[in-house]
């Protein structure tokens, strides 16, 4: 716990960044403490946006913090740091139960505490759902591993409550019953007759899932209203892209370099070389999971990682930022247990080398985490860093342009909006915003942008009105 707090102590000086400004500072549901709306609408309903995100517990926590602390960033960041520390302890506790080896569990918890892939979740207040659902699932699993004797009604009610809290926090929480089953089957070697003894629990959790799905449909209008909003993929493109991205996620857990707020998504077009390499990597991992000589705890770590990552592989439903580092926070617990077991096995055979390698990894990870925390200092720092890493991300250029407008730095805003249009030439919004920035300096250029915007979205009356204004302004100026 001390280590996890130490490596994130410098994040307490950070401001609100990105979606924090809208979801929290600019959200009337939060500022007005509208509890009913928090439960009955989606995360972005106040912006009249269709999304697949129904996370009432996130908004309720925002309300609580706003009521107590107002809009001061420090308490929000402190909560993230402390909850990450709690999660690190839970990784140790659950790891001890799964592996039966406290030293391996301790190594797992230390790696989890400092792993640089976690910086997005711990540094970004908008990533509260990832933090909280991890706490809920780790705690629920830990309680489940300590369950002795038959399940009584009170215990079933408790697990059902944990499941409901997980579902209300983030969609990934749906995997909790499968994690319970995986633990019983893999770690306890229980067969079907023994598993049937827990049927009352699984029926109760199924009922909770039904309640959640009804509430979700009521709040969002359908179970997934934003499916295919950003990307339309053929079945082959979807399947091949899932394979490649799953392998990329595995790579980020092992080598967390080049951390980036926005990874530009390029669909995999069929059976490319990249696809075959990714498929070979995943096949090797799957083979290790089913190999009879693989320790049960190692197999469970692989299964945990795969199950917790699976919801993020709905590539057409997760949003424009398809590959996001925050999606690895919960799955990384499984990876940490595998790494801890591997380290303990090495330490028993080559103690000096294992300790040297372990200390080096912890030091390097801690240093990288400390440096990455500074990238989340404020919007300007984060967006500048991101456009340098992802120069083809139109949305990031657009956001940076908007920030420059608020700072009255219009030359820089024009430059960034021009880049946004270059990156996404079919974005009606970017053309329209570029035209508005051009209007006073170059009305003819603005008219061209508004004309393109109108052509891309013929139903946009505002773009047509802006086009007429720009043409009138152009005619009034000397050639």
C-alpha positions in Angstrom: 0.0 0.0 0.0 2.8 2.4 0.9 4.5 1.8 -2.5 1.4 2.3 -4.5 0.7 5.6 -2.7 4.3 6.7 -3.1 4.5 6.3 -6.9 1.2 8.3 -7.3 1.8 11.0 -4.8 2.8 13.5 -7.5 -0.6 13.0 -9.2 -2.3 14.9 -6.3 -1.1 18.1 -7.9 -2.9 17.3 -11.2 -6.0 19.2 -12.4 -9.3 17.9 -13.9 -8.5 16.6 -17.4 -10.5 15.7 -20.5 -13.9 14.2 -19.8 -13.6 15.3 -16.2 -14.7 18.8 -17.3 -17.9 17.5 -18.8 -18.9 14.5 -16.8 -18.2 16.3 -13.5 -17.7 20.1 -13.7 -20.3 20.6 -16.5 -22.8 17.9 -15.6 -26.1 19.3 -14.1 -26.9 15.8 -12.9 -23.9 16.0 -10.6 -24.0 19.6 -9.6 -27.8 19.5 -9.0 -27.5 16.2 -7.1 -30.2 14.6 -9.2 -30.1 11.1 -7.9 -33.1 9.9 -9.9 -31.5 11.0 -13.1 -28.2 9.4 -12.2 -30.0 6.1 -12.0 -32.4 6.5 -14.9 -30.1 7.9 -17.6 -26.8 7.1 -19.3 -23.5 8.8 -18.4 -23.7 11.3 -21.3 -27.5 11.8 -21.3 -27.0 15.4 -20.1 -25.3 16.1 -23.5 -28.1 14.3 -25.4 -25.5 11.8 -26.7 -26.2 8.2 -27.4 -23.6 5.9 -25.7 -23.4 2.4 -24.4 -22.4 3.6 -20.9 -24.8 3.1 -18.1 -22.8 3.6 -14.9 -25.0 5.1 -12.2 -22.6 4.4 -9.3 -19.9 6.5 -11.0 -22.3 9.5 -11.1 -23.5 8.9 -7.5 -19.9 8.9 -6.3 -19.3 12.2 -8.2 -22.3 13.7 -6.5 -21.0 12.6 -3.1 -17.6 14.1 -3.7 -19.1 17.3 -5.1 -21.4 17.7 -2.1 -18.5 17.3 0.4 -15.5 18.9 -1.4 -17.0 21.0 -4.2 -14.9 21.2 -7.4 -11.4 20.8 -5.9 -9.3 18.3 -7.8 -7.1 17.1 -4.9 -9.8 15.0 -3.0 -10.8 13.4 -6.3 -7.2 12.4 -7.1 -6.6 11.3 -3.5 -9.6 8.9 -3.8 -8.1 7.4 -6.9 -4.7 6.9 -5.2 -6.1 5.4 -2.1 -8.5 3.1 -4.0 -5.5 1.9 -6.1 -3.7 1.2 -2.9 -6.7 -0.8 -1.7 -6.8 -2.7 -4.9 -3.1 -3.6 -4.6 -3.8 -5.1 -1.1 -6.7 -7.0 -2.6 -4.5 -8.4 -5.3 -2.2 -9.7 -2.5 -5.1 -11.1 -0.4 -6.8 -12.8 -3.4 -3.4 -13.9 -4.8 -2.6 -15.6 -1.5 -5.9 -17.5 -1.6 -5.4 -18.6 -5.3 -1.7 -19.4 -5.3 -1.3 -20.6 -1.6 2.1 -18.8 -1.8 2.2 -15.5 0.1 5.6 -14.6 -1.4 4.3 -14.9 -4.9 1.2 -13.0 -3.9 3.3 -10.2 -2.5 5.4 -10.0 -5.7 2.1 -9.8 -7.6 0.8 -7.0 -5.5 4.0 -5.0 -5.8 4.0 -5.3 -9.5 0.3 -4.3 -9.6 1.0 -1.3 -7.4 3.6 0.2 -9.8 2.7 -1.1 -13.2 2.8 1.9 -15.6 -0.2 0.7 -17.5 -2.3 1.8 -14.6 -1.4 5.5 -14.8 -4.4 6.3 -17.0 -6.9 4.9 -14.5 -5.3 6.3 -11.4 -4.5 9.7 -12.9 -7.8 10.3 -14.7 -10.9 11.0 -12.6 -13.2 9.9 -15.5 -11.7 6.4 -15.1 -13.3 5.9 -11.7 -15.5 3.1 -13.1 -12.3 1.0 -13.8 -11.0 1.6 -10.4 -14.2 0.9 -8.6 -15.3 -2.2 -10.6 -11.8 -3.7 -9.9 -12.3 -3.1 -6.2 -15.7 -4.7 -6.2 -14.7 -7.7 -8.3 -11.5 -8.3 -6.3 -13.3 -8.1 -3.0 -16.2 -10.3 -4.2 -13.7 -12.9 -5.5 -11.7 -12.8 -2.2 -14.9 -13.3 -0.2 -15.8 -16.2 -2.5 -12.5 -17.9 -2.0 -12.9 -17.8 1.7 -16.4 -19.2 1.6 -16.7 -22.3 3.8 -19.6 -24.7 3.9 -22.9 -24.4 2.2 -24.1 -21.0 1.0 -26.8 -19.6 3.3 -29.4 -17.1 2.0 -27.6 -14.1 3.7 -24.4 -15.0 1.9 -26.2 -15.4 -1.5 -27.8 -12.0 -0.9 -24.4 -10.5 -0.2 -22.9 -11.9 -3.4 -25.9 -10.7 -5.3 -25.4 -7.2 -3.9 -21.8 -7.2 -4.9 -22.8 -8.3 -8.4 -25.3 -5.5 -8.6 -22.8 -2.9 -7.5 -20.3 -4.2 -10.1 -22.8 -4.0 -12.9 -23.9 -0.5 -11.8 -20.2 0.6 -12.0 -19.1 -0.7 -15.3 -20.2 -3.3 -17.9 -17.1 -5.5 -17.2 -18.8 -6.4 -13.9 -20.9 -8.9 -15.8 -18.0 -11.3 -15.7 -18.2 -12.0 -11.9 -20.2 -15.2 -12.0 -17.9 -16.6 -14.7 -14.9 -15.7 -12.5 -16.6 -17.6 -9.6 -17.1 -20.7 -11.9 -13.5 -20.5 -13.2 -12.1 -20.4 -9.7 -14.1 -23.4 -8.6 -13.3 -25.4 -11.7 -9.6 -24.5 -12.1 -8.3 -23.8 -8.6 -10.6 -26.2 -6.6 -11.0 -28.8 -9.4 -14.7 -29.1 -8.7 -16.7 -31.1 -11.2 -20.3 -30.6 -12.3 -22.1 -32.3 -9.4 -20.2 -30.2 -6.9 -20.7 -27.0 -9.0 -24.5 -27.7 -8.9 -24.5 -27.1 -5.2 -23.9 -23.4 -5.9 -26.9 -23.2 -8.3 -29.0 -21.0 -5.9 -26.2 -18.4 -6.0 -25.9 -18.4 -9.8 -29.7 -18.2 -10.2 -29.7 -15.2 -7.8 -27.0 -13.6 -9.8 -28.8 -14.3 -13.0 -31.9 -12.5 -11.5 -29.7 -9.5 -10.7 -28.4 -9.5 -14.2 -32.0 -9.4 -15.5 -32.8 -6.5 -13.2 -29.7 -4.7 -14.5 -30.6 -5.3 -18.1 -34.1 -3.9 -17.6 -32.7 -0.8 -15.9 -30.1 -0.4 -18.6 -32.7 -0.6 -21.4 -34.9 1.8 -19.6 -32.0 4.3 -19.1 -30.4 4.1 -22.6 -33.4 3.2 -24.7 -31.8 -0.1 -25.8 -29.1 -2.3 -24.5 -26.4 -0.8 -26.8 -27.7 2.2 -28.6 -24.2 3.4 -29.8 -23.2 0.1 -31.5 -21.3 0.9 -34.8 -21.4 4.6 -34.0 -17.7 5.2 -34.9 -16.7 2.1 -36.8 -18.6 -0.2 -39.2 -16.6 -3.4 -39.7 -17.3 -6.5 -41.8 -17.4 -9.8 -39.8 -13.9 -10.6 -41.2 -12.5 -7.2 -40.3 -14.0 -7.4 -36.8 -12.7 -10.9 -36.1 -9.2 -10.2 -37.4 -9.0 -6.8 -35.6 -10.1 -8.5 -32.3 -7.2 -11.0 -32.6 -4.7 -8.2 -33.3 -5.9 -5.9 -30.5 -6.0 -8.8 -28.0 -2.4 -9.5 -28.7 -1.5 -5.8 -28.5 -3.2 -5.7 -25.0 -1.0 -8.7 -24.0 2.0 -6.9 -25.3 1.2 -3.7 -23.3 1.0 -5.8 -20.1 4.5 -7.2 -20.7 6.1 -4.1 -22.2 4.2 -1.0 -21.1 6.1 1.5 -23.3 4.8 4.3 -25.4 1.9 5.0 -23.1 -0.7 7.1 -24.9 -4.1 8.6 -24.1 -5.4 8.0 -27.7 -4.2 5.1 -29.8 -5.5 5.5 -33.3 -7.4 2.4 -34.5 -6.6 1.0 -37.9 -8.8 -2.1 -38.6 -7.0 -5.2 -39.6 -8.0 -6.0 -43.2 -8.3 -9.8 -43.3 -5.5 -12.3 -42.8 -2.5 -10.0 -42.8 1.0 -10.9 -41.4 0.1 -8.9 -38.3 -3.0 -11.1 -37.8 -1.0 -14.4 -38.1 1.6 -13.2 -35.6 -1.1 -12.1 -33.2 -2.9 -15.4 -33.6 0.2 -17.3 -32.9 0.8 -15.3 -29.7 -2.7 -15.9 -28.4 -2.6 -19.6 -29.4 0.6 -20.0 -27.3 -1.1 -18.4 -24.3 -4.2 -20.6 -24.8 -2.0 -23.7 -25.0 -0.2 -22.7 -21.8 -3.6 -22.4 -20.1 -4.7 -25.9 -21.0 -1.3 -27.6 -20.6 -1.7 -30.2 -17.9 1.7 -29.2 -16.3 0.7 -25.6 -15.9 -0.1 -24.8 -12.3 -3.8 -24.1 -11.6 -3.1 -20.6 -10.3 -1.3 -19.7 -13.5 -4.2 -21.0 -15.6 -6.6 -19.0 -13.5 -4.5 -15.9 -14.0 -4.7 -16.4 -17.8 -8.5 -17.0 -17.6 -9.0 -14.0 -15.3 -7.1 -11.8 -17.8 -9.0 -13.1 -20.8 -12.5 -12.8 -19.2 -11.9 -9.3 -17.8 -10.6 -8.1 -21.1 -13.3 -9.7 -23.3 -15.9 -6.8 -22.9 -13.3 -4.4 -24.2 -13.0 -6.4 -27.4 -16.4 -5.2 -28.6 -14.6 -3.0 -30.9 -17.6 -1.3 -32.5 -19.2 -0.5 -29.2 -16.5 0.8 -26.9 -16.2 4.2 -28.5 -13.7 6.0 -30.8 -10.7 5.2 -28.6 -10.9 1.4 -29.4 -7.6 0.5 -27.8 -7.5 2.1 -24.3 -5.0 1.5 -21.6 -7.6 1.8 -18.9 -9.2 -1.4 -20.1 -6.2 -3.3 -18.8 -6.5 -2.2 -15.2 -8.8 -5.1 -14.1 -7.3 -7.8 -16.4 -3.8 -6.9 -15.1 -4.6 -8.5 -11.7 -4.5 -11.9 -13.5 -1.2 -10.9 -15.2 0.3 -9.8 -11.9 -0.5 -13.2 -10.3 1.2 -15.0 -13.2 4.2 -12.7 -13.0 4.4 -13.2 -9.2 4.3 -17.0 -9.6 7.0 -16.9 -12.3 9.2 -14.8 -10.0 8.7 -17.0 -7.0 9.5 -20.1 -9.1 12.7 -18.3 -10.4 13.7 -17.2 -6.9 13.6 -20.8 -5.6 16.1 -21.8 -8.3 18.2 -18.7 -9.0 17.6 -16.4 -6.0 20.2 -13.7 -6.7 19.2 -13.3 -10.3 15.5 -13.3 -9.5 15.8 -10.7 -6.8 18.0 -8.5 -9.0 15.5 -8.7 -11.8 12.5 -8.1 -9.6 14.0 -5.0 -8.0 15.1 -3.7 -11.4 11.5 -4.2 -12.8 9.9 -2.5 -9.7 12.4 0.5 -9.9 11.9 1.0 -13.7 8.2 0.7 -13.4 8.0 3.1 -10.5 10.1 5.7 -12.4 8.0 5.3 -15.5 4.8 5.7 -13.5 6.1 8.9 -11.8 7.0 10.4 -15.1 3.7 9.5 -16.7 1.8 11.1 -13.9 3.2 14.4 -14.9 1.6 14.1 -18.4 -1.8 14.2 -16.7 -1.1 17.6 -15.1 -3.7 19.5 -17.1 -5.5 19.5 -20.5 -2.8 21.4 -22.3 0.0 19.0 -21.1 -2.0 15.9 -21.9 -3.2 17.0 -25.3 0.2 18.3 -26.5 1.7 15.0 -25.4 -1.0 13.0 -27.2 -0.9 14.8 -30.5 2.9 14.3 -30.6 2.3 10.5 -30.1 -0.8 10.2 -32.3 -0.5 12.9 -35.0 -3.3 11.2 -37.0 -5.9 11.5 -34.3 -8.3 14.1 -35.5 -10.4 14.2 -32.3 -7.3 15.0 -30.3 -6.3 17.9 -32.7 -9.9 19.1 -32.5 -9.8 19.1 -28.7 -6.5 20.9 -28.6 -7.9 23.5 -31.0 -10.8 24.1 -28.6 -8.5 24.5 -25.7 -6.4 27.1 -27.7 -9.6 29.0 -28.5 -10.3 29.3 -24.7 -6.8 30.5 -24.2 -7.2 33.2 -27.0 -4.4 31.5 -29.0 -6.2 31.5 -32.4 -3.2 30.9 -34.6 -2.5 27.7 -32.7 -6.2 26.8 -32.8 -6.3 27.2 -36.5 -3.3 25.0 -36.9 -4.8 22.2 -34.8 -8.2 22.4 -36.5 -6.6 22.2 -39.9 -4.8 19.0 -38.7 -8.1 17.7 -37.5 -9.7 18.1 -40.9 -6.7 16.5 -42.5 -6.9 13.5 -40.3 -10.7 13.1 -40.6 -11.8 14.7 -43.9 -15.2 13.2 -43.6 -16.0 14.8 -40.2 -18.7 17.3 -40.7 -18.1 18.8 -37.2 -14.4 19.4 -37.8 -15.1 21.2 -41.1 -17.7 23.3 -39.5 -15.4 24.3 -36.6 -12.5 24.9 -38.9 -14.8 27.3 -40.9 -15.8 29.2 -37.8 -12.2 29.7 -37.0 -11.5 30.9 -40.5 -14.5 33.1 -40.9 -13.1 36.5 -39.9 -9.6 36.0 -41.5 -10.6 34.1 -44.6 -14.4 34.1 -45.3 -13.9 32.4 -48.7 -12.0 29.6 -47.0 -14.6 29.4 -44.3 -17.3 29.2 -47.0 -15.5 26.2 -48.5 -15.4 24.4 -45.2 -19.1 25.1 -44.5 -20.0 23.9 -48.0 -18.1 20.6 -47.3 -19.9 20.3 -43.9 -23.3 20.8 -45.6 -22.5 18.2 -48.2 -21.4 15.7 -45.5 -24.5 16.3 -43.5 -27.3 17.8 -45.6 -29.6 17.9 -42.5 -27.3 20.3 -40.6 -29.2 23.6 -40.8 -26.5 25.4 -38.8 -23.9 24.6 -41.4 -26.1 26.0 -44.2 -26.7 29.2 -42.3 -23.0 29.6 -41.6 -22.3 29.1 -45.3 -24.6 31.9 -46.2 -23.0 34.2 -43.6 -19.5 33.4 -44.9 -20.6 34.0 -48.5 -22.1 37.4 -47.6 -19.0 38.3 -45.7 -16.8 37.2 -48.6 -18.8 39.4 -51.1 -18.5 42.4 -48.8 -14.7 42.2 -48.8 -12.5 43.5 -51.7 -10.9 40.9 -53.8 
